[in-house]
Every structure is written in C-alpha cells, then in structure tokens.
Amino acid sequence: MKNSVYLGIICLLIGLILLMMKFNFDVLDLRNEINYELIVRDKKIEELEKEIRILKTDVHVIRYGFEVEE
C-alpha cells in the first residue's frame, strides 16, 4: 500500500515538473514572438519616418522651390 502511495506522489511530481517545463517553453516562445514583432514594428516605423522626411522635403520644394547657392 505504501509503495503505491509513494509511486503516486512521484508520478504527480513528475507530471507537475513536466507541466512547469511546458509552461516555461510556452512563455519563452511568446517572448521570442513579441521580440520579433517589436523588431518588425520598429523597422516599419523607421521606414515611415524616412518617407515622412522625404515628403516634407518635397512639399518644401514645391512651396518655395530650390534654394540656389551663389
């Protein structure tokens, strides 16, 4: 009887350890996915900022023309 109780407790502990490992791997995958999305978002923001600077320059040239240095 005692052996089956100990065996049950050991199986329960092994199950809990495996569940904790799965949870840790899931959290790690989620962190990696979030980091990837942040990198992609930052690149997109940089591209949009560059495009805005170009458009501002174009609007300035359209309004005031080219500055001629003599």
N, C-alpha and C positions, 0 to 999 in steps of 0.2 A: 504494500500500500504506500509506504513512504517513498519507494523508488518511483512510483508513478507520479506522485505529487512533485518530487524534485524534477522529474523529466518534464512535467507540465510547466513548471516555473521556468526551466531552462528554455523550453520551446517558446514560451511567452516572451522572455527576454531577448531571444534571438529575433523573434518577429518584430519587437519594438526597435531593436537596433537596425534591422533592415528597413523598417518604415522611416526611421530618422535619416538613414543614408539616402533613401529615395527623396525625401523632402529636401535634404541639403543639395542633391543634384538638381532638383527642380528649381530651387532658388538660384543656384549658380547659372543654370540655363537662362532664367529670367533676367538676371543681372547682365549676362552677355548680350541678350537680345536688346535690352534697354540701352546698353552702351553703344551697340551698333546703330540703333535708331537715333541716338544723340549725335553720333558722328555724321550720319547721313543728313540729319536736320541742320547741323552746323555748316556742312558743305553747301546745302541749299541756301541757307541764309547768306553765306559769303557770296554765292553767285548772284543772288538777288540784290545785295548791296552794291556789287560791281555794276550790275545792269542799271541800277538807280543812278550811280555816279555818271555813267555814260549818258543816260537820258538827261540828267541835269546839265551836262556839258552841251548836249545837242540843243536843248532849249535855250541855253545862254547864247550859243552861236546863232540860233535862229532870231532871237530878240535883238542882239547887239552886233552881230557879225563878228568876223575875225578881228582880233587886235593885231594891228600892224606895228611892228617894232622898227624904228628907223635909226 
